[in-house]
Amino acid sequence: MHQVIDAFRHRLPDFVENVATQIQAAHVPVYAELPQHHVKEALYQAMCSLGADIAAGSAQSYADYWRTVAIERAQQGVLPSHSMQVTYLSSEVMTGYVKQDFAEQPEALIWWLERLHLVISQGMLAMTEARLYALRQLGMLQAPEQPLSPTLWPQPSTRPALVPQRQLWTSVQLDVPLLVVQTLGAFDVTCGGQPISAWGRRSAPLLLALLAIHADGWLQREQICDIFWPELELSAAEARFKVTLNALMQALSPQRSARQPSPYIERQGSAYRLASSQPFIQIDYRQFLQALDVAEATSDQATAVLRLTSALQRYAEFLPHCLYADWTSHIRDRLRMRYVSGATRLAELLIAQQDYAAARRWAEAALSADSCWEPAYQALLHAWHAEGNLVQVERTYARCSATLQQELDLPPSEAISALYRQLCG
């Protein structure tokens, strides 16, 4: 249903304007009193995340968005019910546009409704967990909220049925200190705002880093043993793992009793994972990827430039203290590739805005991470040519040719050669 997603992205500015107007008209608490540009920016980010999930058939981006903004919304005084009212208004507006655009295509409308309701229902669970946790952390959790005004919700006969969520619900743990795992530029861990330095075992922080890399799935005990202690017999390696795991759980929760489970590490039989879906765990590389996803889903060029710039500024080398460890290479390569392609895209957008100096800086940033990335050389050629500097056009092409020959033993592609001939012809 690509045509539905394309229509959604094209209509996004209209959605934002319409919903922002309805928020004021409905006097949604707190939101109606916030500056309009703040409300519109929040709506844009939320809808970009929602659109990405509808296209992918997931709810990860939308749920991660709510976890990211939880503290900010709590500080503003926004309660979960307020956000639910805005979400309802947003879904009504978006669905109205889709009905209008696809009135003659009922299968497209059904597809939209099914995915929209699934994403929102899961996202609201994540939002409620994150917001309640943020309120408790800020000491702002008050008596139970008043129920929503019934006029803001559709009548039971017209209310869309939601996908059963029992299997998606995770327990809300409000008193767990916030765990922040930094992996970009350095490996640093804070818990409850305090840096962790007493790990007990040198392998304990490595185990945390490994679990952070695989935060979206389970790792079997045997996999972990094979990564860290491949030279040992399995029984000896499992003994090392047990000691390391206990040391890690003790470092994260020094006050826990010996047999008490850790809120940060989940276990399922012999498989383990970091409880990264909980609002009390933040991992910087995941936030970097999420910020890039939102920026790349933005259709408005000016907004895309701002979001890409903000996202790319978060990047640094992934786990530099484990630079030569095989188990870090796949995620390091993925992050570098996302950075390189994002920086090149930003350079292209800046060229369209005639900000050629900034475009060259981001193209050079892409090449500093991957010296053979031809799209970045193409952006440089366009930027120098737009400024009328043909000497730099020739030097850039010569640099590209020399680098590709030295690093890959290859000539430039026909695409960049043709561009060079066009610009210098």
Secondary structure, 3 states (H helix, E strand, C coil): CHHHHHHHHHHHHHHHHHHHHHHHHHCCCCHHHCCHHHHHHHHHHHHHHHHHHHHHCCCHHHHHHHHHHHHHHHHHCCCHHHHHHHHHHHHHHHHHHHHHHCCCCHHHHHHHHHHHHHHHHHHHHHHHHHHHHHHHHCCCCCCCCCCCCHHHCCCCCCCCCCCCCHHHCCCCCCCCCCEEEECECCCEEEECCEECCCCCCCHHHHHHHHHHHCCCCCEEHHHHHHHHCCCCCHHHHHHHHHHHHHHHHHHHCCCCCCCCCCCCEEEECCEEEECCCCCCEEEHHHHHHHHHHHHHCCCCHHHHHHHHHHHHCCCCCECHHHCCCHHHHHHHHHHHHHHHHHHHHHHHHHHHCCCHHHHHHHHHHHHHHCCCCHHHHHHHHHHHHHCCCHHHHHHHHHHHHHHHHHHHCCCCCHHHHHHHHHHHC
